């Protein structure tokens, strides 16, 4: 877990051009390839996908498959994620090398 902005910048640098998942405030989530970042932890993603939790109507049966609880929206072009909305950044398994740290906690961000 990063303790200073320099540590955070170094960890973000190690995630460049890799597929990441970003957990945002308000229970939102997006994934994509990290193409750049700035000193404010604003991130730009390519090939981004928004993950939206499906809200079921009262009385509607739940699925046994957890993937059915999510809807995925492909996002065109470059997507910018504001740093103050980020709660967690995770390197997705298809990009992770053995022994590589799986997630980066972003501290001090609140809206």
N, C-alpha and C positions, 0 to 999 in steps of 0.2 A: 504494500500500500504506500503510495507516495506521501512524503512528509512535507515537501516544499514544491513550489511551482517548477523549479528546475527538475526535480524528480518526475513530476507529472509530464513535463515536456519531453524528457528522455523516454518515458514509457510510451507516450503518444508517437514519438519518432519511431519506436520499434514496431508500431502497428501500421505504419504507412504502407499503403498498397496491399493491405490484407483485409479480408472480410471480417467485419465486426458487428456486434449487436449493441445498440445503445438503449438503455432503459431511461426513459424521460419522466419528468414529474407528471402528475395527473394520470398515472397508469398507462402511459403511451410507450410505444416501442418502435424502433426503426432499425433496419440492418442495411449494410452496404459495404462498399470498398472505400476505406479511408483514403482520400486523395490529398487532403491538406488540413492544417489546423493553424490557429494563431495563438497569441499570448493570452487571449481571453478564453481559451478552450472552445472557441467556435470551430466546428468541424464541417468539412465538405465531404460528401459521399457521392460515389458513382454507383450505378446499378442498385439504387436504394429500393427497399421494400418496407412499406408501413405495415405493422402488425396491429390489427384491431380486434379487441375482444368482442365476441359475439354475445349480445345480451339476449337471453331467452325470455319469452313471455311467461308470466306466471302460469304454472300448470303444464308448460311445454316440457316433454321428457328430455332429460340430459343424455348425451351420447356417452358411450363407454370409451370412445377415443378422444383423448385430450386435445388432439389437433383440430377436432370439430369445433372447439371453443374459440378458434381464431379465424379471422378472414385476412387475406394478404392482398395489399394493393401495390402494384408496381408503380414506381414514381419515375417519370421521364427526366432526363438531363441530370444536372448537378443539384443536389439537395444540401442546403445549409442548415446545420443544427446549432442553435444558440447554446453557448457554454453554460449559461445560468439555468438551463432546463435539464441538464444532464445529471442523472443520479449514479449511473454505473455504465462502464464500457466493458464489453466482453469480447475477446477474440474467439471467433467461431471455430469449431473443431476442424473444418476443412482447411483452415489457415494455420492452425497451431502446430508447432513442432513439439516433439516429446520433451517433457520437463518444463515447457514454457508456461509462464504465469497466465492464468486464464482470464483474470478480470482486473480492471482498474477502478478503484473507488474514487469518485470526485467529491472532495470535501468542500464545504463552505458555499455551495451553490444553493440558493433559495430564491423563490420568486416573491 
